[in-house]
Amino acid sequence: MTKGQDSLATRKAKSAAAKAAATAREKKAAQLAANQVGGFVHFMRTQGVVGLAIGFVVGTQARVLIDQLTASFVNPLLGLVLGTGEGLGAKVFYLTIGENTAEFAWGAFVYALINFVAIAAIIYFTFRWLRLDKLDKPK
């Protein structure tokens, strides 16, 4: 074997070794990525993230429904009782101290409170009706 052939063989061997090392690094990176994805999927399953997402969507739609129920029925009924056509959301009182005046929208607050209580009640009764408390993980 000549010196040029020996050098060519050495370069080929080094090239093959470099390719093998690169392939090993790629396999290790792929394995690491697979472990991370697997860990994420495991987290999604064990922590109930999908159930949380579904609950968020359902809760958002329940809020829309309760807002409409309040605007369509509760607010007009309270408007009749309170003697205003605008309903509860329009109720305010003013407080003046010296030259400064502040407006307190107490009707909007009561309206939001009614919405909160209605949403909480619907979630509670739905939870009980579907017996979701029985799905809790065993201790």
Short mmCIF file of the C-alpha atoms (twelve columns), coordinates in Angstrom:
data_MODEL
# 
_entry.id   MODEL 
# 
loop_
_atom_site.group_PDB 
_atom_site.id 
_atom_site.type_symbol 
_atom_site.label_atom_id 
_atom_site.label_alt_id 
_atom_site.label_comp_id 
_atom_site.label_asym_id 
_atom_site.label_seq_id 
_atom_site.Cartn_x 
_atom_site.Cartn_y 
_atom_site.Cartn_z 
_atom_site.pdbx_PDB_model_num 
ATOM 1   C CA . MET A 1   0.000   0.000  0.000  1 
ATOM 2   C CA . THR A 2   1.370   3.404  -0.927 1 
ATOM 3   C CA . LYS A 3   1.341   6.471  1.194  1 
ATOM 4   C CA . GLY A 4   -1.451  8.079  -0.916 1 
ATOM 5   C CA . GLN A 5   -3.593  4.955  -0.630 1 
ATOM 6   C CA . ASP A 6   -2.997  4.841  3.130  1 
ATOM 7   C CA . SER A 7   -4.052  8.470  3.447  1 
ATOM 8   C CA . LEU A 8   -7.183  7.813  1.349  1 
ATOM 9   C CA . ALA A 9   -8.074  4.813  3.516  1 
ATOM 10  C CA . THR A 10  -7.560  6.898  6.657  1 
ATOM 11  C CA . ARG A 11  -9.800  9.671  5.319  1 
ATOM 12  C CA . LYS A 12  -12.494 7.136  4.395  1 
ATOM 13  C CA . ALA A 13  -12.292 5.588  7.858  1 
ATOM 14  C CA . LYS A 14  -12.537 9.012  9.518  1 
ATOM 15  C CA . SER A 15  -15.464 9.926  7.271  1 
ATOM 16  C CA . ALA A 16  -17.243 6.681  8.119  1 
ATOM 17  C CA . ALA A 17  -16.594 7.272  11.829 1 
ATOM 18  C CA . ALA A 18  -17.933 10.831 11.569 1 
ATOM 19  C CA . LYS A 19  -21.072 9.591  9.779  1 
ATOM 20  C CA . ALA A 20  -21.581 6.917  12.440 1 
ATOM 21  C CA . ALA A 21  -21.193 9.521  15.206 1 
ATOM 22  C CA . ALA A 22  -23.652 11.850 13.441 1 
ATOM 23  C CA . THR A 23  -26.124 9.000  13.047 1 
ATOM 24  C CA . ALA A 24  -25.743 8.132  16.734 1 
ATOM 25  C CA . ARG A 25  -26.356 11.792 17.714 1 
ATOM 26  C CA . GLU A 26  -29.451 11.906 15.478 1 
ATOM 27  C CA . LYS A 27  -30.782 8.702  17.023 1 
ATOM 28  C CA . LYS A 28  -30.139 10.073 20.520 1 
ATOM 29  C CA . ALA A 29  -31.895 13.353 19.649 1 
ATOM 30  C CA . ALA A 30  -34.832 11.449 18.157 1 
ATOM 31  C CA . GLN A 31  -35.052 9.279  21.282 1 
ATOM 32  C CA . LEU A 32  -34.946 12.370 23.488 1 
ATOM 33  C CA . ALA A 33  -37.706 14.022 21.441 1 
ATOM 34  C CA . ALA A 34  -39.804 10.848 21.621 1 
ATOM 35  C CA . ASN A 35  -39.331 10.735 25.408 1 
ATOM 36  C CA . GLN A 36  -40.401 14.365 25.717 1 
ATOM 37  C CA . VAL A 37  -43.485 13.835 23.554 1 
ATOM 38  C CA . GLY A 38  -44.285 10.673 25.484 1 
ATOM 39  C CA . GLY A 39  -43.921 12.596 28.735 1 
ATOM 40  C CA . PHE A 40  -46.248 15.286 27.427 1 
ATOM 41  C CA . VAL A 41  -48.862 12.712 26.389 1 
ATOM 42  C CA . HIS A 42  -48.546 11.048 29.807 1 
ATOM 43  C CA . PHE A 43  -49.036 14.445 31.471 1 
ATOM 44  C CA . MET A 44  -52.103 15.105 29.317 1 
ATOM 45  C CA . ARG A 45  -53.610 11.780 30.339 1 
ATOM 46  C CA . THR A 46  -52.820 11.812 34.048 1 
ATOM 47  C CA . GLN A 47  -53.545 15.456 34.787 1 
ATOM 48  C CA . GLY A 48  -56.866 15.602 32.951 1 
ATOM 49  C CA . VAL A 49  -55.830 18.478 30.723 1 
ATOM 50  C CA . VAL A 50  -58.251 17.408 28.001 1 
ATOM 51  C CA . GLY A 51  -61.071 17.347 30.538 1 
ATOM 52  C CA . LEU A 52  -60.026 20.786 31.712 1 
ATOM 53  C CA . ALA A 53  -60.110 22.097 28.146 1 
ATOM 54  C CA . ILE A 54  -63.559 20.617 27.583 1 
ATOM 55  C CA . GLY A 55  -64.728 22.096 30.875 1 
ATOM 56  C CA . PHE A 56  -63.398 25.490 29.839 1 
ATOM 57  C CA . VAL A 57  -65.298 25.393 26.545 1 
ATOM 58  C CA . VAL A 58  -68.502 24.216 28.202 1 
ATOM 59  C CA . GLY A 59  -68.100 26.828 30.940 1 
ATOM 60  C CA . THR A 60  -67.653 29.566 28.363 1 
ATOM 61  C CA . GLN A 61  -70.829 28.525 26.597 1 
ATOM 62  C CA . ALA A 62  -72.664 28.302 29.928 1 
ATOM 63  C CA . ARG A 63  -71.599 31.881 30.577 1 
ATOM 64  C CA . VAL A 64  -73.058 32.998 27.252 1 
ATOM 65  C CA . LEU A 65  -76.300 31.201 28.076 1 
ATOM 66  C CA . ILE A 66  -76.513 32.715 31.558 1 
ATOM 67  C CA . ASP A 67  -75.765 36.198 30.217 1 
ATOM 68  C CA . GLN A 68  -78.613 35.857 27.741 1 
ATOM 69  C CA . LEU A 69  -80.957 34.428 30.389 1 
ATOM 70  C CA . THR A 70  -80.176 37.355 32.662 1 
ATOM 71  C CA . ALA A 71  -80.541 39.922 29.872 1 
ATOM 72  C CA . SER A 72  -83.773 38.374 28.555 1 
ATOM 73  C CA . PHE A 73  -85.621 37.553 31.758 1 
ATOM 74  C CA . VAL A 74  -83.982 38.697 34.997 1 
ATOM 75  C CA . ASN A 75  -83.076 42.209 33.903 1 
ATOM 76  C CA . PRO A 76  -86.570 43.041 32.524 1 
ATOM 77  C CA . LEU A 77  -88.235 41.639 35.656 1 
ATOM 78  C CA . LEU A 78  -85.992 43.703 37.875 1 
ATOM 79  C CA . GLY A 79  -86.655 46.660 35.598 1 
ATOM 80  C CA . LEU A 80  -90.366 46.273 36.284 1 
ATOM 81  C CA . VAL A 81  -89.772 46.079 40.014 1 
ATOM 82  C CA . LEU A 82  -87.291 48.963 40.045 1 
ATOM 83  C CA . GLY A 83  -89.420 51.064 37.707 1 
ATOM 84  C CA . THR A 84  -87.002 51.578 34.830 1 
ATOM 85  C CA . GLY A 85  -87.127 50.346 31.262 1 
ATOM 86  C CA . GLU A 86  -83.353 50.007 30.992 1 
ATOM 87  C CA . GLY A 87  -83.230 47.356 33.678 1 
ATOM 88  C CA . LEU A 88  -80.743 46.718 36.402 1 
ATOM 89  C CA . GLY A 89  -77.609 47.549 34.424 1 
ATOM 90  C CA . ALA A 90  -78.620 51.206 34.189 1 
ATOM 91  C CA . LYS A 91  -78.927 51.762 37.950 1 
ATOM 92  C CA . VAL A 92  -76.319 54.167 39.316 1 
ATOM 93  C CA . PHE A 93  -75.930 56.604 42.151 1 
ATOM 94  C CA . TYR A 94  -73.718 59.657 42.376 1 
ATOM 95  C CA . LEU A 95  -71.615 60.852 45.252 1 
ATOM 96  C CA . THR A 96  -70.372 64.428 45.256 1 
ATOM 97  C CA . ILE A 97  -67.713 65.784 47.574 1 
ATOM 98  C CA . GLY A 98  -66.883 69.399 46.912 1 
ATOM 99  C CA . GLU A 99  -66.417 69.771 43.169 1 
ATOM 100 C CA . ASN A 100 -65.708 66.064 42.553 1 
ATOM 101 C CA . THR A 101 -68.450 63.660 41.556 1 
ATOM 102 C CA . ALA A 102 -68.177 59.886 41.374 1 
ATOM 103 C CA . GLU A 103 -70.618 57.551 39.642 1 
ATOM 104 C CA . PHE A 104 -71.274 54.160 41.220 1 
ATOM 105 C CA . ALA A 105 -72.863 51.625 38.857 1 
ATOM 106 C CA . TRP A 106 -74.385 49.422 41.510 1 
ATOM 107 C CA . GLY A 107 -76.845 47.916 39.031 1 
ATOM 108 C CA . ALA A 108 -74.052 46.548 36.821 1 
ATOM 109 C CA . PHE A 109 -72.443 44.997 39.901 1 
ATOM 110 C CA . VAL A 110 -75.683 43.332 41.011 1 
ATOM 111 C CA . TYR A 111 -76.184 42.139 37.421 1 
ATOM 112 C CA . ALA A 112 -72.693 40.547 37.450 1 
ATOM 113 C CA . LEU A 113 -73.395 39.025 40.875 1 
ATOM 114 C CA . ILE A 114 -76.626 37.458 39.597 1 
ATOM 115 C CA . ASN A 115 -74.703 36.033 36.617 1 
ATOM 116 C CA . PHE A 116 -72.049 34.594 38.927 1 
ATOM 117 C CA . VAL A 117 -74.561 32.940 41.242 1 
ATOM 118 C CA . ALA A 118 -76.515 31.512 38.288 1 
ATOM 119 C CA . ILE A 119 -73.368 30.090 36.658 1 
ATOM 120 C CA . ALA A 120 -72.145 28.618 39.945 1 
ATOM 121 C CA . ALA A 121 -75.547 27.012 40.573 1 
ATOM 122 C CA . ILE A 122 -75.733 25.538 37.078 1 
ATOM 123 C CA . ILE A 123 -72.215 24.113 37.356 1 
ATOM 124 C CA . TYR A 124 -72.982 22.672 40.795 1 
ATOM 125 C CA . PHE A 125 -76.242 21.038 39.763 1 
ATOM 126 C CA . THR A 126 -74.760 19.733 36.512 1 
ATOM 127 C CA . PHE A 127 -71.846 18.273 38.469 1 
ATOM 128 C CA . ARG A 128 -74.250 16.553 40.852 1 
ATOM 129 C CA . TRP A 129 -76.693 15.467 38.135 1 
ATOM 130 C CA . LEU A 130 -73.948 13.839 36.042 1 
ATOM 131 C CA . ARG A 131 -72.464 12.340 39.232 1 
ATOM 132 C CA . LEU A 132 -69.034 13.634 38.355 1 
ATOM 133 C CA . ASP A 133 -68.056 13.531 42.027 1 
ATOM 134 C CA . LYS A 134 -68.043 9.716  41.708 1 
ATOM 135 C CA . LEU A 135 -65.318 9.909  39.036 1 
ATOM 136 C CA . ASP A 136 -62.733 11.178 41.481 1 
ATOM 137 C CA . LYS A 137 -59.561 9.088  41.604 1 
ATOM 138 C CA . PRO A 138 -59.498 6.544  44.431 1 
ATOM 139 C CA . LYS A 139 -57.441 7.680  47.382 1 
# 
